Amino acid sequence: MKRAGMLRQVSDFSDFSRGHWLQELLCQGEEPSHVQSSPDGQHLLVLQKSRPPPLPQVVAFQRHGIGGADLERNWQQPQTALVGLLFLQSPVTLGSSALALVWEHGRTEVWHFVVAVGWQLLQTLELCQGARARIVSVCSQGASLVWCEERPPLDAHSDMSKCAFRFCVCTRALEVGEQGVRLGTLRIVLHNSPEYQVLASPQHVFLVPATASFATTSKFLLIWHPEKAKLTIAAPSAGFIHSKVLRSSNESDFRKLLLGSVGLLSCLAPLDIHTSAVSNSGGLLLVSTKGAVNMLEEDGTQRHIFDLEGGPVAQGCPVQLKTFGSILACVLAGVLYLVDQNSGRLIEKKILNMKEVHFLESPGEEDSIQLLTQTGIYSFSFSKPEDSSRPEPCLVEMVFEEACRYYQRRSLSSSKLTVEKLKKGGVFQAPVALAAILQHSLCQKQKPARGLQDTYAKLLSAMSLELQSYMSLELLKTCVVCAPESEVESYCEELVEQEVSRVLHSDMDKDNLAYLNSIFASFPKAAWKATRSCLQLQQNGDGLLVARATPEVWKKVLGGPQQEEVGQNGVVPLFELICASFLRFKPKWLPSFVELTQQYVSISWAYSSKEGPEGRVPLYKRALGVLARKNKRSEADDEMELELLLCSKRPKAVLQALHLLICLKRWQRVVEVAEKFSKLSPLLNKEIFTMLLAEFAQHRELDPYLDTLWPLCPAELTASDILTMVLQHLPRSQEDPVPFSSKGNQLTVGLLKPLLQRVVQRPCVQDEMYSDALQSPTFPPPTPPREH
């Protein structure tokens, strides 16, 4: 991770052609309304509103004074107001820049800068077509201008509900060439809308509600994609809501856009936005009044980055945001926060002694941040300082932070353990040793001056394979980032396989389980392939599923945090993740997989042990829970439910499966299941036979299968027991008595005769006990011969 250096002054306004004037302006005690630097960092733009001279003024001048006239423009305040200062795309010539000054009533002045000549007025244009139109917000997107304008109704006494939606979002191409300015035709992006603030990124435009006076329209944002002519509705609290391609001007009506989403939008919370800005990656940075900094992506998803300290942000307190590469710089109440956008980790926090701070553009220098203050220009550098020691690599920092978390959990003290205390204390030797090993192994190519200690060298030899695996994993991640689009999928599959294997060979805590959940959700197909590879699942020659995973991996799959331990936050145990993958990519293998897991459980854990997975919820029930969570139910799912019940071989599950088959009237399958599972135990045999005998007494569907059914009769059942059960389950009818029934589907003695004969002719239990003695040829048996 990058680490910020000291705040050092790089200039005392000598860089600017009007540096002394700017310094006096900043030191007058009042803050200038607006300070902005050009994208190339060569020009500075200052807007004054309430400072002498009494007229508002715009001043643009060079940072490095190489000659040429500055831009100075003032105007009468009551007549009109300036709403936009925009740097435009200009011809590719050395030192050329273009600037647009957009006024409230649509008049736009385009200024052009040429080296050795300075700023010159190139052309004056009219953006709006109606004389009553008023621009409230404007931005520059590519080679076009996008603005939100107010179009008041002609009738001043019209309904206020209609006046609420009197704004529209418009766009016009504006190309600055060497010969002049070309203004394209007016195009309406959205009409009959509330007031929006438009913010442009290189690919799209964000539409942020300007007021919270309307309850419905202040709950979501709009994202316009010019290349696709598409508008996306997104709410930070709910993510993506709706997207619509605008094929004609009739489809760009605001109320028609919301027509299908009014019910969902009505239940959302209002937006909580204190400050908004566009990052260099194209996302929208949002600061809430509670101090939370979030990133809204172009697809409508929101990601939390950081929480500012100090509690809620006051409405009048300004918050300045700027991104430099992957670093987010934020200034609030004289405190500078430097945050890594990718991880959300606070890199540096500095208390500034300056009342007023402005960020400056520094193209080509993503490792530094430049600040304009009353005393000069200051810089934060993320590169290695010349007079400091070599910074520790990111991996070494992670070692100490993980150690802090580990020792904090085991500590009985309430005092918080920090990385500094961990490094200084002589008690915790493990993280210090690991950090030394990592520093040595990661810097071997640079040939460090000092060697590794002998005790650490032995540990390094034991960890060499793990370090090689880590380095190959980091190399693979680099390949994923740099690979062409055609090769990304194969790299991602390999990366997911290595990550799943790494997690399965580490402690399966809540964090790792949540990480696996995200992998299975983001890369379902790659995660399925990784699961097959890690468990070595395959079919043998007989078509049976076999697995060659180690006992440690099986314990991670079947054990680990259960649902009641991980909480109700959408994180599911690993066994359920794998079952869901089976249902999606290989459903025929799921019953065999559950059977395999039960075999391993019976070997590794005692029956009904609380430590094992079967001590809480049986595995087949957990697989059935995954099946029940499917959105759409089909006949294949019903068959899958039967197979999962039968593969468990548990008496209750087998009886439940038989009950389902009876309800479905699949009598051939009923008899096959009964014949197969009656051999497991005498008790289950009796339950199955009793269930089928009750069905036999009620209808004639089982008559074709009596030759298979009667041999299943348990030995302890007598003829009277059978007759009692039959009489109990005979169907009760209000029609003719049974012997004289007009229907031919009644039970007769002839149907029961083979079973009763079988039971009566079968020898009783006592006869079997004495059968050997009764069948002996002589009684009593002969005397055994004497031994001499």
N, C-alpha and C positions, 0 to 999 in steps of 0.2 A: 504494500500500500504506500501511496505517496504521503510524505510528511512535509508539512509546511515549515519554512524557515522563519527567520525573524522578519518583522516588518521594517523594511529599510527604505530610505528616501533615495529615489533615483534622479529627481530633478526638482529644481526650485523655480518652476515656471519658465525656465530659460528655453525649454523646448518649443514653446509656442511663440508665434510672431507677435501676439498681443498678451504676453504672459503677465506683465505688470498690471495691465487693465483688468485681467481676469482675477488676479490676486486681490486687487482692491475691491472688486465686485463681491468676491466670496467673503471678505473680511468686514463688509459693511454692517453685518449683524443680521441682515435679512437674507433668507434663502432664495436664490434665483428659481424661477418657476420651472425651468427645464434645462438640463445639460445633457448633450448627446454627442457622441463621436461617430464619425463615418465608419463604414465597415472595414476600410483599409487602415483606420487609425490615424490618418493624416490631417483630418479636419475636425474642428470642434464647433458645435452649434450651441448657442446660448439664447434662451428666450426669457426676456424680462417683461413682467406685467405691471408691477406696482413699485417701480423704482425710478428715480430721476435719470434721464429726462422724463417728464410726466407721460409722454406717449409710450405705449408698448413698443418693444423693439426686438428684432431678431438679428443676431450677429453670428456670422460664420467666418472663421479664420483658420489659417494653417497652423499645424503643430510645429513643423520645421519651416521657418520663414525663408522661402526661396524666391520671394518677389511675387508681385501680383496684387490686385485689389481685393480687399475683404468685402464680404456681403454685409450690408447694413440696411435694414428695412424697418420702418416704423409706420404706424397707422393710427387712425382715430378710433378709440375704443367704443364709443356709443354706436357707431355706424355698423360695425361688423366685428367678428371675432375669428381668430386663427384656431383651427381645429386639428391641423396636421402638419408635421415637419417630417418629410420622408426622403430618404436617399434612394434614388432610382437606378435601374440598370442603364448604363451608358455605353457608348462605343468603346471597344477595346483599344484604347490609346493610353500611352504612358501619362500618368498624372491627371487623368480625366475623371471628373465626378459630376453628378447631376443631382439636384435637389428640388423638391416640389413643396411649395407653400400652399396649403389648401385652406380656403376661407369658408366661413360658415354657409354662405349662400352659393357655394359651388365654384367661385372664381379660383383658378389655380395658376400660380406663377411657377414656371420651370426655369431654374437657374443652372448655368453650366460653368464648370471650372476648367480652365486651360492653364497649363504651366506657363509662367512668365507673363500671363495676361490677368489671371485672377477670375473672380466670379462675375458673370455677365448674365443679364436677363435674356433668356432665349425665346420665350413665348408665353403669352397669357391665354388661358383656355377657360371654357365654361363646362364643368362636369354635369351639372343638373340641367334638365330640359324645362322644368316648370319654374316660373318666377317665384312661387310661394315655397319651394322646397328649401329645407334647411338641413345641412349635414351635421350629424352629432358625433360620428366616429369614422375614421378612415385609416386604411393600412395599405401597404404595398405588397402584392403577392406576385412574384415573378415579374413579368412585363405588363402587369395590370394593376389598376387601382380598385380596391373594394371599399365601399363605404355604406353606412347606414344613414338614411335621410328621412326626415319628417315631412309628411305631406298633409298639412292641415286641411280639414274639410272646408268646403266652400261656405257652408252654413255655420255661422259662429254659434248658433243655439241648438246644434244637433245633439243627439243622444251621447252621453259621456261614455257609455259602454262601447259605442262604435268608434269614438275618438281614441279609445285606448289602443286600438290596433291601427294606428295611422302611419306607421313607419314601414319602410321597405329597404331591403338590402340590394344594392346595385353594384355592377362591375363594368369597367371599361378598359380596354387595352390602351396603354400609354407607352409608346416606344420613343426613346430619345436617340436620334441619329446625328450624324455630323452636319446634315443639311437642315435639321429642324426637328419638330416634334409631331408625331402622328397619333391622333386620338381616335380610337375605334368607336364602334356603335355602342349605344347604351344597352345593357342586358340586365334584366331584373332576375335576381336569384331567389328572392323571397319577398312577397308583398302581403299587405294587411297583417303586419306582425307588430309585436311590442318593440320597445327600444332595445337595441343590442350594441354592445361594444365589440368591434371586430379586431381580432388579433391574428396576424398572418405568420405561418411557418413556410418553409420552402415548398411543401406539397399541398397544404390545406389551410383553411381559415376557420378559426374558432369564433363562435358567436356566443358571447357571455351576456346574460341579462343585465341591463344597466341599473334597474331598480327592482325592489322587492315588493312593489305595491300591488301586483297582481298575483294571487295565491297560486294559480295553476302554472303560469308561465315562468315563475321564478323557482321551479323545482328541477329544471333540466337545462342542458347546454345543447347547442347545435354545432355540428362540424360539417363544413362544406368542402367537398372534394372536387376541385375544378376540372381535373382531367376526366373524371367519371361522371360529371354533372350529377352528383349524388349528395343528398343531405342525410346526416345521421343524427338521431336523437339519442343523447346519452345523459344519464344521471349519475353523479359520482357515487351515490349511495347504492345504486342498483346496476351500474354498468351499462352495457349496450341495451337499448330498448327497441329501436326501429330504424330502418334505413329505407330510403326511397330514391329512385332515379328520376330526375326531373326531365322528362322528354319534351315538354312544351310549357309555355308560360301559364297555362291553365292549371298545371299540377304544382306550381310553385306557391299556391295560396297557403298561408300559415295555418288556417283553420282546417283545411283539407289534409294537411300534413299530419295533424294531431288527431284526426278523426278516429283512427283505429287504436289509439293508445291513451285515450282520455281516462278510461277506468284504471289503468295501471299508474298513470301519472298522478291521479288524485290521491293515491295512498302513499305517495313519497313525501319525504321530509323536504322542507324548503332548503335552497342552497345556502351554504355558509361560506361565503367568499369575502375575504378582506382585501386581498391583493392577488392579481393574476399576471403572469408573464409567460412568454414562449421561450422554451429552452433551445439550445443549439441542435438537439437531436430531433426536434419537431414536435415534442409534447408540450402540454399546457401545464405550467406550474401554478398550483392553487394554494394560497395560505388562508386558513380558516381563522375565525375570530378566537378560537381556542388555542391557536399557535401551531396547528398541525400543517405540515408541508406535504402535499400530495402531487402526483404526476398523472395527468389525464392523457392517455395515448390516443392516436387517431382513430382506433377502432372502438373507442368508448370505454375501455377498461381503465380503472384507476389503481394506482400503486402508491402506498404510503412510503414516504422517504424519511421524514424526520419530524421531531416535535421540538419547537423552540421553547427555551426555558423562560420562566417568568410568568406563566399563567396566560390568561386571555390577553389578546392584543386590542388595545383601545382603538376606536374608530378613527380618531384623528392622528394616530401614530403611524408614520409612513414605514413601509417595509420594502426594501430594495432587493431584487433578485437578479442574479446573473450567473450563467453557466460558462465555465471555462474547461472545455474538454469533458471529462467525466466528473468534474468538481462543481458543486453548487455553492456559490457564495451568497450569503444572506446577511443584510445589515438591519438590525432592529435595536432601537434605543441605545445607539453607540456601541453595540456589541457585534462583532463580525464572526459569523459561523461559516466554517468550511466543511462541507459534507460530501462524502462519496455518494454519487447518485445511484450507483449500482447496488451497493450494500446498505446504504443508509447510515453508515458509520460516521460519527463526528471525528474529523481529522484534526481540527484546530478550532479553538475558541479564543478570540482576542478582544479585550476591552479597549476601544479606541478613545483617544483623547481629543478627537475632532468632532466639532458640532455637525459638520456637513461633509458627506462622503458621496462621491459619484464614481461609478465603474466606467472604465475606459476600455475600448476595444484594443486587443493586442494580437492581431493576426499572425499566425506562424509561431506563436509563443504560448502554446496550450499549457505549459508547465509553470506559468506565472500569471498573477492577477495584478492589475494596475488600478490604483485608486487615486482620484483627484480630491484633494482636501484644501483647506484654507492655507496650509503651509507648503504645499507642493504636491508632487506626484510620488506615491509610495508603491512598492511592489512586494508581493509575496511570491517566493520562488519555491517550487516543489522539487527542483533538481538538487543534486548533492552540493552543499556548501563547501567552499574550498578549505576553510579552516576547521571543519568538523570531521568527526570520524564517520566511517562508512555506516549508512543506515541499515538497520536490521531488515531482512527480507520479510515479506508478508507472512510466510509460513511460520517463522519464529514467533512473530507476534501472536498468531493463532494458538501456538503451543501454550504460551503463558495465559492467554485468555481462557482457553479450555481448562487449564489447571486451576485457575481462579474459580471457575464454576464448580469443578469437581471438589476442591477442598472446601468451598463455601457450603456445599451440601452436607459434607461430613463434619463440619465444624459445629461445636456447641456454643461458640461465642456469637454475640449479636453484632459485633463490629464487622464492617464490610472489608473483605480482602481485596486489595488492588494489585495490579501488575507490578507497581513499584515496590510494594511490600514483599511481594513474592520473589522478586529478583534480589532484594537486599537481605532477606532472611536466610539464615543458614540451615533451616530445618527442611525446606522443600528442595531436595536435590534432584528429584526425577525430572521436573521441567527444565532445570538448568542443564542437566546432562543431555536431554533430548535436543534442546536448543543449540548446544555446542556441536552435537553430531550433525544436525541439519545445516548449520552454518558451514561446517567443514565440507560436507558432501556437496552442497549446492555451489560452493565456490572453488571446487577443485580445479576447474579449468583456468581460474584466475591465479592459481598458485599462491595461496595465502602465505604470509610471512611466518606465522607461528604454526607449529604442528598440533596434532590432536593428542590429548593425554592418553596414557596407556590404558587406563580403565575405560575411557570412552571408546578407544579403538576396538576393544572386544565387543562392546555393544554395537558398534558400527558394522562389524562383520556379521553379527546376528541379524541386523536390520537391513542389510544390503539389498536383499530381494524386495523387501517392502518399499525401499526408497526407489529402486529401479521401476517398480510398478507405479509409484506416484509420479515419477518423472515422465514415464510413457503416457500416463493419463493426462498430465498437463500438456504434453506435446500433441496429444489427440484433440484436446480442447482448442488448441491453437489452429489445428488443421480444420476443425469445424467452422471456426470464424473466418478463415481465409479461403475455404474451398469454394469452387464454383457451384452454382445451384444444382447441377446435375449430380454432383458427388456428395451433397450435404446429407442426403438420406442414408447412404451407406455409412458415412462417418457417425451420424447420430445413432444408428443401430449399434455400432461398435462401442460408442461412448456410453450408451444406456446399459449395455451388457457389462461393461467394466464397473459402472457405478452400482448396479444391482448386486454384482458379485462382491464388491467392496463392502456394501452395507450388510449383506448376509453374513460376512465374515467378521463383523464388528458387533458391538453391543446394540441390541434392538431396543433402544429407548424411544421415548415419545417423539423426539426430534427426528431420529432416523426414520421412524414409521411415517411421520408427516412428509418427510422428503420422498419416501417411496410412493406415497399416495400421489404426490405431485408428478413424479416420473410416470406412473401408470396412467394418470389423467392426460398428460401432455404428449406422451409417446406410447399409445396403447399397443401398437403392433410391435414396436421395438422392445417394449417391456415384456410382451408375450414370448418373443424369441429369446430374450435374456433369461426368462424363467425356465424355459425348456433347456437351455444350455446349462444353467446353474444346477438344476435338479437332475440333469441328464435323463430326461424323459424320452422314451421311445417305445415302439412296439417290437416284441420279439417275434420269432417265427410262428408262434401259435396265435398271434394277434393280441396277446395280452400286454398291458401297459407295465413297463418296468422302469425303475428309477435307481440311479447309482449315486445319489447324494450322500454326503458324509453325515454322521449323526449330529454334528454341530449345526449343520445347515437345516436338518429336519427340525431341530429344536427351535430354531429361529422362525421356521415356517409355521409350526404348530403351537409354539409357546408365544412369548413376547407379550406386550401389553394387550389386554382384552378391551372390549368395547366400554365396559364400565370404568376402566382405568384411564383411557385416552380422552374421555369426555365426549360431549355431544357437539363437536365442532367439525363434523364431516370427515374425520380421520377414521378409517376402518382398519381392522387388523390385517396382517399380511395374508393369512389363509383366505379371507374373504376377497382380497384383491386378486389372488391367483384363481379362485373359483370364478370370479367375474371374467377374467381373461379366458378361461376354458369355455364359458358360455358364449363368449363373443367369437372366438377363433376356432375352437375344437370342442363343441359340446358333447360329442360322443365319448370323449375321454374323461369327462367329469366323474361319472360313477366309479370308473376304475381308479381314478386318482383318489377319491374319498376312501375307497377300499384299501389302497396302498397306505394312506395316512393312518388308517385304523390299525393296520398290521404293525406299523412302526410304533404307534402309541402303546399297543399291548406289550411290545418288547421293552420299551424305554421307561414307561411309568406303570406303577401298580394300578389295578382296576379301581376306578372312582377315586384316585388320588387327587387331592386338591391342588397339588403342584402341576399336574399334567392338564392338558386341555380338556380331557373327557371328564375331569372333576367338576367342571362348571357347566358348559353346554356341549352336548355331543357334537362331533364333527359333522355328522350327516344333517343335523338340525341347522348348523351354521351354513352349510351348503344350500339347504332348502330356503334359508332366509335370504341368501343372495338371489336365488331363483325367484322368490316372491317379490323382490324389488324391481323386477323387469317391468318396463312400461307397458308393453303389449304382450298379452297371453295368447299362446297358440297350442295346437294339438301336440306339437313336439315338446312343449313345456310340460304338458300333462304326463307324457311318457317319461320325461326326465324326472319328474317328481316320483313316479313309481320306481324307477331304477335307483334313485337315491335312497328311497325307503328300503328297498330289498337288499342293496349292497351293504347296508349297515348290519344285517343279520341279527338285529335286535328283535326280541319277541313282539314288543309293542309296535315297532316300525313295520314288521312283516304283517301283523294283523291289520294295521292301518292300510297297508298296500292292498291286502285282500279285500278290505271293505271298499276301497276306491274301485277296484276291478269289478266287484259285485254291483256297485252303483252304475258302472259303465256297461254292465251285462256282457262282459268279455269272458264267457264261461270257459272257453278253451284255455285261456291264460290263467284263469282261476285255478283250474285243476292242475295245470303244470306247476304253478307256484306252490300249491298245497302238497303235491307229491315231492317236490324238491326240499321244502323247508320242514316237512314233518319228520325228516330224518335227523334234524339237529338236536332235538330233545323230546323226551316223552311228554313233558308239560305243554310244549308248543304244539305237539302232535294232537293232544287232546283238545286244545283251544281251537285249532284249525278244523278238526273233524266236527266239533260241536257247532261251529259257525256254519259249516257247509251242510250239516244235517238239518239245521234250522231253515236254511234256504231250500233244501230238498222238500221239506214239509210244506212249504208255502206255494211252490209253483213247480212246473214240469220242465224247466230249462236245463236242469242237471241230469235228466234221465239218460241222454246219450253217453254220459261219462260215468255211469254207476260202476262199471267193471273196474275203473281206475280208482273210484272213490271208496268202495267197500273195503279194499285191503288196507286202507289207512285207519281203520277202526282200532282204537287202543285196546290192549289186552284186558284192562280192568273194567271195561264197560260190559254190563250184562244186558240180556234181552229186555228186562224190565226197565233198565236205565234208558235204553234206546226208545222204547215205547213211550216212556214218560216225556222225554224231550220232544218227540214227534207230536204228541197230543198238546203239549204246551205251545207249539208254534204253528198249529193248524190255522189256516185263515178262517176268521169268523164271518159267516155269511148270513144274511137275513132271508135268503131264498129257500129252495127246497132242502130237505135234509141231505146229508152227504151221500148215503147209499143210493138215493133216488134222484141225484142231481142230473139235470139235463145237459150240463156241460161235461166234456170229456177230459178236463184238466185237473180233476180231483185226485188226491192220493188214495191208492188202493193197497190192500194187503198183499197183492201179487208183486207190487214194486218193492215192498219191504221184505218179502220172503227170502231172497238170497242173503240179505244181511243177517236176518234172524237165524237162518240155518247156519250161517258161518259162525255166529256167536255161540249158538247152542252146541254145535259139534266140536267147538274148540275146547281142549282140555282145560280144566280149571287150574288155578295156581297150585293148590294142594296136591293134585294128581301129578303135576310136574315135579314137585318136591320128592315124591316117593316113586317116581317112575323107574329109577335105576333098581330099586329093591324089588319092585313088582315084576320087572322083566328078567330077573336073574333066573337061570335054569334050575338051581337047587336052593332049597331053603331049609335050614340055615346054610350059610356058605361053608365050604369045606375048611377043615383045620389046616392052618399053614404048616409046612414041614418043619421039623425041629432041626436046629443046628447042632452038629456034633462038635 
